[in-house]
Amino acid sequence: MHAAQFPVNLSPDPILEAAEGFTGTFFDLDRSLTVGADRLARARGFLESRFDTLGLSRGDRVIISVGNGPAFVAALTAILACGGD
């Protein structure tokens, strides 16, 4: 018996659109830190610039070691925006 095949959308666009439209606030429980949308956008921009400087390009595999929280969201969205997997 074969599993049913469903179309899979692996595009990062829905995640990036959600990040760009985010207007809320994260609370980092590990560091007791509140991070608003503007700070998250600045962190993502910084990381995108840094990844670009390091030569990250479409299809590159990236490993990150970050706890759950705002830093993870900033890192993931920066990697996806640069084309990393």
MIRO-864683 format. One line per 2 residues: number of its first residue (from 1); their letters; for each residue x negated, y negated, z negated of N, C-alpha, C. Coordinates in steps of 0.1 Angstrom, whole numbers, always signed. Layout:
MIRO-864683
NUM) A) X:Y:Z:X:Y:Z:X:Y:Z | ...
END
This chain:
MIRO-864683
1) MH) -8:+12:+0:+0:+0:+0:-9:-12:+0 | -6:-22:+8:-13:-34:+10:-6:-46:+3
3) AA) -13:-54:-3:-7:-66:-9:-3:-76:+2 | +8:-83:-1:+13:-92:+9:+3:-103:+10
5) QF) +2:-108:+23:-8:-119:+26:+0:-132:+26 | -5:-141:+18:+1:-155:+17:-9:-165:+22
7) PV) -5:-175:+29:-15:-185:+33:-20:-192:+20 | -33:-194:+20:-40:-200:+9:-46:-213:+13
9) NL) -43:-223:+6:-48:-237:+9:-60:-239:-1 | -72:-239:+4:-84:-241:-5:-89:-255:-4
11) SP) -81:-264:+1:-85:-278:+3:-86:-284:-11 | -97:-293:-13:-98:-300:-26:-88:-312:-26
13) DP) -82:-315:-15:-74:-327:-14:-63:-329:-26 | -56:-319:-29:-46:-321:-40:-52:-325:-53
15) IL) -64:-319:-56:-71:-322:-69:-76:-336:-68 | -82:-340:-57:-88:-354:-55:-77:-364:-56
17) EA) -65:-361:-49:-54:-371:-49:-49:-373:-64 | -48:-362:-71:-44:-363:-85:-53:-371:-93
19) AE) -66:-369:-91:-77:-376:-99:-76:-391:-95 | -74:-394:-82:-74:-408:-78:-62:-415:-83
21) GF) -51:-408:-85:-38:-414:-90:-36:-413:-105 | -46:-408:-112:-45:-406:-126:-45:-420:-133
23) TG) -36:-422:-142:-35:-435:-149:-34:-433:-164 | -36:-421:-168:-34:-418:-183:-47:-419:-190
25) TF) -48:-412:-201:-59:-412:-210:-62:-397:-214 | -75:-394:-215:-80:-382:-220:-85:-384:-234
27) FD) -83:-374:-243:-89:-375:-256:-99:-363:-257 | -112:-366:-258:-122:-356:-259:-123:-352:-274
29) LD) -118:-340:-277:-117:-335:-291:-131:-332:-296 | -140:-328:-288:-154:-325:-292:-161:-337:-297
31) RS) -159:-348:-291:-166:-360:-295:-157:-371:-300 | -145:-368:-303:-135:-378:-308:-136:-391:-300
33) LT) -134:-390:-287:-136:-401:-278:-124:-402:-269 | -119:-414:-267:-108:-416:-258:-113:-421:-245
35) VG) -109:-415:-234:-114:-419:-220:-102:-422:-212 | -102:-435:-207:-91:-440:-199:-94:-437:-184
37) AD) -84:-440:-176:-86:-437:-161:-97:-445:-155 | -99:-458:-160:-110:-466:-154:-124:-460:-157
39) RL) -125:-455:-169:-138:-449:-174:-141:-436:-166 | -130:-428:-165:-131:-416:-157:-135:-418:-143
41) AR) -129:-429:-136:-133:-432:-123:-147:-437:-122 | -152:-444:-131:-166:-449:-131:-175:-437:-133
43) AR) -172:-428:-141:-180:-416:-143:-181:-407:-130 | -169:-406:-124:-169:-398:-112:-177:-405:-101
45) GF) -176:-419:-100:-184:-426:-90:-199:-425:-93 | -203:-426:-105:-217:-424:-109:-222:-410:-104
47) LE) -214:-400:-108:-218:-386:-104:-218:-384:-89 | -208:-389:-82:-208:-388:-67:-221:-395:-61
49) SR) -225:-406:-66:-237:-413:-62:-249:-405:-65 | -250:-399:-77:-261:-391:-81:-262:-378:-72
51) FD) -251:-371:-70:-251:-359:-62:-255:-363:-48 | -250:-374:-42:-254:-378:-29:-269:-380:-28
53) TL) -275:-387:-39:-290:-389:-39:-297:-376:-39 | -291:-366:-46:-298:-352:-47:-295:-344:-34
55) GL) -287:-349:-25:-285:-343:-12:-274:-333:-11 | -264:-334:-21:-253:-325:-21:-245:-327:-8
57) SR) -242:-317:-1:-234:-319:+11:-223:-308:+12 | -215:-309:+22:-203:-300:+24:-208:-285:+24
59) GD) -201:-277:+16:-204:-263:+16:-214:-259:+6 | -221:-269:+0:-231:-265:-10:-225:-259:-22
61) RV) -231:-249:-28:-226:-243:-40:-232:-250:-52 | -223:-253:-62:-228:-261:-73:-224:-254:-86
63) II) -233:-253:-96:-230:-247:-109:-231:-259:-119 | -220:-260:-127:-221:-270:-138:-219:-263:-151
65) SV) -225:-269:-161:-223:-264:-175:-218:-276:-183 | -205:-277:-185:-199:-288:-192:-187:-282:-199
67) GN) -185:-287:-211:-173:-283:-219:-161:-288:-213 | -150:-283:-218:-137:-288:-214:-135:-302:-218
69) GP) -130:-311:-210:-127:-325:-214:-130:-334:-202 | -131:-347:-205:-132:-357:-194:-145:-355:-185
71) AF) -156:-350:-192:-168:-348:-184:-166:-337:-173 | -159:-327:-177:-156:-316:-167:-148:-322:-155
73) VA) -138:-330:-158:-129:-335:-148:-137:-344:-139 | -146:-353:-144:-154:-362:-136:-164:-354:-128
75) AL) -170:-344:-133:-180:-336:-126:-173:-328:-115 | -162:-321:-118:-155:-313:-107:-150:-322:-96
77) TA) -144:-333:-99:-139:-342:-88:-150:-348:-80 | -161:-351:-86:-173:-357:-79:-179:-346:-70
79) IL) -180:-334:-74:-185:-323:-66:-176:-321:-54 | -163:-320:-57:-153:-318:-46:-153:-330:-36
81) AC) -155:-342:-41:-155:-354:-32:-167:-353:-23 | -178:-348:-28:-191:-347:-20:-191:-335:-11
83) GG) -181:-326:-12:-180:-315:-3:-185:-302:-9 | -189:-302:-21:-195:-290:-28:-184:-280:-31
85) D) -188:-268:-33:-179:-257:-36:-181:-253:-50
END
